Structures are given as structure tokens and as C-alpha cells.
Amino acid sequence: MPFALATALAGLGTGLGLIIAIGAQNTFVLRQGIRHEHVAVLVGLCLVSDVVLIAAGVAGLGALVTAVPAVLTVVRIVGAAFLLAYAVLAARRALHPGRLTAEAGGGSLSRRRVLLTGAALTWLNPHVYLDTVLLVGSLAAVHGDTGRWWFGAGAMVASALWFVALGWGAGLLAGWFRRPATWRILDGAIAVVMAALGLRLLLGG
């Protein structure tokens, strides 16, 4: 498999693993999708936000590692620690699954309210910066000056696929996402993938 494709697929898998989780942002997107209200602008906002954050992480950490190669060791250790911690959290969620509650009822929201709420749930969430800027950035840096952008592109595609599927597929997915067993399977898979990535990063692979 060509290096660029393999690296992009690694970024895609990592992006999906990080973004597929019960959270306020995903709940809000699902809610608006169920109601068919301002879905396009909300999905666009979430996607653009992720692209900006991922690009910042890939560019910033990549440039730092290029200038000071010794930083790569620190990047690997920190990134591995976050990934392994994320794997533990995902495993805990798999053992005690929740459910995604996005009620179809409730009052309608204006486009401005939807944008402001979506922006707040994205940019005021500290986990977003850990996932996109630090985690994706640290993993991307390991792939070298060119490879890191392929990795970042894969992560961006993951965001696009997820938000489009969640926003416009909400009518079909709503019932599926309310089942705790579904999240048990997803979080279990996420725990395995994140643990494997963390160990690989820690070992310098």
C-alpha cells in the first residue's frame, strides 16, 4: 500500500476513533438532524472548526519537531499517554454504556441560535483541543514532514464523514444511537484502536 494512502487511512481511523463518542456536540447535531433544522449550517460549522483545529495541530507540532528533532520523543510520550488514557475511558464507557438522548421534541431554534450553540459546544470544550490539536498533531508528527499532512487529511475526512452521517442520517440513526449496546460495541472498538495506537507511539513505531 502506498505510504500516502496508508498514512491517510491511519489518520482516518484515528479521527473516527476520537470523534465517535457520546458528547454535547454530537448530541446537538443529532437533535438538529432529527428535527431537520439548519442541519447544513451546523454540520458546516463543526467540520470547518475541526479542519482548522486539526491543521493547527499538524502544522504547529510538525514545525516544532522539524526544528527540534529531540522534541519527537516528548511528543511520542505525551501522545501515547493521552491515547492510553483515552482507551481506558472508552473501555469504561463500554463496560457502563450510556445512551444518546436527543429529543425530537422541544422548541425550534433560529439559525443564529443553532450557530452560536454549535460554536460554544465546539470551541469552549477543552477536550476538542486535546483531541484535535495535541493528539492528532502528535500522531501526525511521527509520520514526517510530508506524511503528517496526509495523516491530518485523513482525520479531516473522518470529521466530514461523521458529521454528514450524523446530521443527515439522524432520522435513521436516532433509534440506533439510543441503544446502550450500540455504544458498548463502538466504545469497545475505540478502546482497542486507541490502546494499539498508544502502544505503537510509545514504542516509537
N, C-alpha and C positions, 0 to 999 in steps of 0.2 A: 504493500500500500504506500503511495507517495507520502513523503514527510508532511507536506502541507495539509493533505486530506486527513491523515491520522491525527495531526495536531488540532485541526478544526473540530474533528469528531470528539476529541478529548475535551475541548472547550465546550462543545455542545452538551456532552454528558454531565460535565461539572455544572454548567449553567442550569440544566434541568434539575439536577440534584439539589441545588441551592434554592431554586425559586419555587419548587413544588412543596409547599408546606402550608399548614393552616396559619393564617395571619390576617391582620386587619386589611391589608391592601387587597389580597386575593378575595377575601370575603366581600369587600366593597365592589370589586369588579364583577364577581358572580352575581351579587344583588342587582346591579345595574343591568347585567346581561339578562337576568330573568325578567326584569321589567321592560327590557328593550328601550332603555332611556339613555341617550347620549353615550352609547357604547363606543362609537368610533373615536370621539374626542378623549374619552377616558383611557382606552387602550393605547391611543397615540401618545398621551401624556406619560403613561407608565413605561412604554417602550423607549421613548426619547430619553427619559430620565435614566433608564438602565444603560442605554448606549453611551450617554455622557459619563456616567459613573464608571462603567467598565473601561472606556477609553482612557479616563483619567488614571485608573489603576494600572492599566497596561503601560501607558506612556511614562508615568511617574516612576514606578518601581523598575521598569525596564531601563530607563535612562540612568537611574541610580546604580543599578547592578553593572551597567556598562562602564560607568565612570569609576566605580569602586568594586572590582570583582569579589573582594572578600565579603561584601555585603550579602552575596548569594547564600552563604552559609547561614547567616542570620535569617534571611528571608525564608529559607527552607525550614528552619526550626520553628519559626513563628507560624508559617503557613501550615506546617504539619500539626502543630499544637491546636490551631483553630479547627482544622479538618477532623482531627480525632475527637475533639470536644463536640463538634457538630454531629459526628457519628454517634457519640454517646447519647446526645439529646434526641436524635432521631430514633435510636433504639428504645429509649424511654417512652417516646410517643407511640412507638409500635406496640409496646407492652401495655400501654394505657391509652388507647386511641380515643381521640375526640371526634367531633363531627363539625362540619362546616355549616353554620346556620346563617343563611342569607334569605331573609323572609321576602317573599314576593309582595307582601302587603306593605302598608305604610304610605306616607305621603310622597308625592312626586318631588323631585329635586330639579332646580333650574340648571342649565348648562354651567353657569358660573359657579354654583354651589358644588356641582359634581367635580369641576376642575380644581377648586380650592380644597375640597375634601381629599381628592386623589393626590394632590401635591403635598398636602400635610401628611398623609399616611405614608408617602414615599420618602420625602426629604427630611421629615422630623423623626424618622425611625433609625436609631443608631445601628441596628442590625444590617440595614441596607449598605452602610459604608463598610462594615466588616466583611460582608459577603462579596460585594462588587469591587470595591477599591483595594482592600487588603487581600482577601482570599483569592479572587480571580487574578488580581495583579501579581501576587506572589507565585501562583501556579504558572501564570503566563511567562514570568521572568525566567523560569527554569528552561524554557524552550528556545532561548537565544533571541537575538535581536529581530530576526525575521519571523521565527516561529511564534513569538509571543503575540503578534498581531493576528496570525491565523487562529491561535487559541482564543483570543479576545473576540474575533469574528464568530467563532463557534458559540461562544457564550451569548453574544448578541442575538444570534439566530434562535437560541434556546428561549430567550426572553420573548422574541417575536412569536414563536410557535405557541408558547404557553399563554400569553395574554390574548392572542387571537382566538385560541381554542377555548379559553375560559370565558371571554366576553361574548363571542357569537355562538359558542356551543353550550352556553349556560342552560338553555331550555332543556337540552338532552342530558346534561351532566348534573343538574341540580340534585336529583334524587340519588344519583351515584355517589356524589360527594358528601351527602348527609349520612352515609353508612360508615360507622366506625371501622368495619372490616376493611373497607377500601383504603382508608388511611393507614391501617395496620400493615397492609401489603406494601403501599408506597413508602412509608417511613422505614419499614424493614429493608427494602431495597436501597433506599437512600443511605441508611446506616452502613450497609456493606460497601457501597461505592465510595462513600466518604472515608471510611476506615482504610480501604485499599489505597486510595489516593494519598491519604495522610502518611501511611507507612512508606509508600513509594517516595514521597517527597522527603521524608525523614532520612531515608537510606540513600538519598541523592540519585535515585533512578530517573 
